[in-house]
Amino acid sequence: MQLYIFLEKFLNQYGISLEGSSYISDKLKNKNIQLEFIDDDISIFSKILTDTYNLNAKDVKIISGSLNKKGIILGRMEKQILKKYLDYNNNEDLIRLSQIVNIDSQVLNDIININCNDHSKEAIECFITAWNEAKKKMIL
């Protein structure tokens, strides 16, 4: 899928017109960037934004503290895997983390679910605020 079309679908879903920002839309249209790893599911955009805005960092700390109370210490690498799992919800990351720290993946998933929040709405709100600010600056 072309990046411009993907972004346009995402913005249209939230009532924002990409056409209103001719500089951005012209640049994206001219680049013709293809996103081969993305299908029509625009939910990946909120996951990327959650990662970009580092919104799961506090959850990583809380989950790490919860695991620490059970005698499971997460190092930097394990926390990075946990954050990646929280950001993109890829089961391979959960399984990998559970193998590294030697805990059943279902038990780990339960601990994560108890201590974790969905930040996708917050990520989208951050993006929309930044988008509107950028549009204002481009108009000036």
C-alpha positions in Angstrom: 0.0 0.0 0.0 1.2 3.5 -0.8 2.2 5.6 2.3 0.0 8.5 1.1 -3.1 6.3 0.8 -2.4 4.6 4.1 -2.0 8.0 5.9 -5.0 9.4 4.2 -7.2 6.4 5.3 -6.0 6.9 8.9 -6.6 10.6 8.9 -10.0 10.2 7.3 -11.0 7.8 10.0 -10.4 10.6 12.5 -12.0 13.3 10.4 -8.7 15.0 9.3 -8.1 15.9 5.7 -4.6 15.3 4.3 -5.5 17.5 1.4 -5.6 20.5 3.8 -1.8 20.2 4.1 -0.8 20.5 0.5 2.9 20.5 1.3 2.7 17.2 3.1 0.3 15.6 0.6 2.4 16.7 -2.4 5.6 15.4 -0.9 4.0 12.1 0.0 2.3 11.7 -3.4 5.6 12.5 -5.2 7.6 10.0 -3.1 5.4 7.1 -3.9 6.6 5.2 -0.9 5.2 1.7 -0.7 4.5 -0.1 2.6 4.9 -3.7 1.8 4.5 -4.9 5.4 1.1 -3.2 5.9 -2.2 -4.4 4.5 -5.5 -2.4 4.7 -5.5 -2.6 8.5 -4.7 0.9 9.7 -4.5 -0.2 13.4 -0.8 -0.6 12.8 -0.5 3.2 12.7 -1.7 3.5 16.3 0.8 0.8 17.3 3.6 2.7 15.6 2.5 5.9 17.3 2.4 4.2 20.7 6.0 3.1 20.1 7.0 6.5 18.8 5.6 8.4 21.7 7.0 5.8 24.1 3.6 5.4 25.8 4.2 1.9 27.2 7.4 2.9 29.1 5.5 3.3 32.4 3.7 -0.1 31.9 7.1 -1.8 31.3 8.3 -0.4 34.7 5.1 -1.5 36.5 5.2 -5.0 34.9 8.9 -5.3 35.7 8.2 -4.4 39.3 5.4 -7.0 39.5 7.7 -9.7 38.1 10.5 -8.6 40.4 8.2 -9.3 43.4 7.9 -12.9 42.0 11.7 -13.2 41.9 12.0 -12.5 38.1 14.4 -9.8 37.3 14.2 -8.1 33.8 17.3 -6.6 32.4 17.5 -4.0 29.7 17.2 -6.6 26.9 14.1 -8.2 28.5 12.5 -4.8 29.1 13.0 -4.0 25.4 11.3 -7.2 24.4 8.5 -6.5 26.8 8.0 -3.0 25.4 8.0 -4.3 21.8 5.4 -6.8 22.8 3.3 -4.1 24.5 3.7 -1.8 21.4 2.9 -4.3 18.7 1.2 -7.2 20.5 3.3 -9.8 18.6 3.0 -13.2 20.3 6.5 -14.2 19.2 7.8 -11.5 21.5 5.8 -12.8 24.5 7.0 -16.3 23.9 10.6 -15.2 23.5 10.4 -13.2 26.8 8.8 -16.0 28.6 11.5 -18.4 27.5 14.3 -16.0 28.5 12.9 -15.4 32.0 11.7 -19.0 32.4 8.0 -18.4 33.1 5.0 -19.8 31.4 3.8 -17.5 28.6 0.2 -17.6 29.8 1.2 -16.6 33.4 3.4 -13.8 31.9 0.5 -12.7 29.7 -1.8 -12.6 32.7 0.7 -10.5 34.6 0.9 -8.1 31.6 -2.8 -7.9 31.2 -3.3 -7.0 34.9 -0.7 -4.3 34.8 -1.0 -2.8 31.3 -3.2 -0.2 29.7 -4.1 0.3 26.0 -2.5 3.5 24.9 -3.7 3.5 21.3 -6.3 6.3 21.9 -3.7 8.4 23.6 -1.2 7.8 20.8 -3.7 9.0 18.2 -4.6 12.1 20.3 -0.9 13.0 20.5 -0.5 12.5 16.8 -3.6 14.6 16.0 -2.4 17.4 18.2 1.1 17.3 16.6 -0.6 17.2 13.1 -2.7 20.2 13.8 0.2 22.1 15.2 2.3 21.3 12.1 -0.5 22.5 9.9 -0.8 25.8 11.8 3.0 26.4 11.4 2.8 25.6 7.7 0.0 28.1 7.2 2.0 30.9 8.9 
